[in-house]
């Protein structure tokens, strides 16, 4: 399963690392790709993830999840 999230506030490589690390900790996540230029995070998972879990992980990294699309 693949979902693309839009994240607000990422501006550098450290941002990418932080978001990747936090989202990668969610149970069921099998891959995380962050595109700094577009502000998107593509999450691959073995099952459907609760958007609230992804939003909490992004928030923990210091950024804001603004949109999700499958």
C-alpha positions in Angstrom: 0.0 0.0 0.0 1.4 3.4 -0.9 0.2 6.8 0.3 1.6 10.3 -0.5 1.5 12.9 2.2 2.2 16.6 1.9 4.3 18.0 4.7 4.7 21.7 5.5 7.9 23.2 6.9 10.7 20.9 5.5 13.6 23.0 4.1 16.8 20.9 4.3 18.4 17.5 4.4 18.1 17.3 8.2 14.3 17.8 7.7 14.3 14.8 5.3 16.2 12.6 7.8 14.0 13.6 10.7 10.7 12.9 8.9 12.0 9.6 7.4 13.2 8.4 10.8 10.0 9.2 12.7 7.6 7.9 10.0 9.7 4.8 9.6 9.1 3.9 13.3 5.3 3.4 12.6 4.3 -0.3 12.8 3.7 -1.6 9.3 5.8 1.0 7.4 8.0 -0.8 4.9 9.5 2.3 3.1 9.6 6.1 3.3 10.7 8.4 0.5 10.8 12.2 1.1 10.9 14.7 -1.8 12.1 17.9 -0.3 11.4 20.0 -3.5 7.7 19.1 -3.6 7.3 18.7 0.2 5.9 15.2 -0.2 6.4 12.0 1.8 5.6 8.7 0.1 4.9 6.0 2.6 4.8 2.3 1.7 3.2 0.0 4.2 2.0 -3.6 4.6 -1.4 -2.4 5.6 -3.5 0.7 5.8 -2.1 3.3 8.2 -4.1 5.6 10.4 -3.5 9.2 9.1 -3.4 10.3 12.7 -0.4 8.0 13.3 1.5 9.5 10.4 0.5 13.0 11.4 1.8 12.3 15.0 5.1 11.1 13.6 5.5 14.1 11.3 4.6 16.4 14.3 7.2 14.6 16.4 9.8 15.4 13.8 8.8 19.1 14.0 6.7 19.5 10.9 3.0 19.5 9.8 1.1 17.0 7.7 -1.3 19.0 5.5 -2.7 16.4 3.1 -2.8 12.7 2.2 -3.7 10.9 -1.0 -3.6 7.3 -2.0 
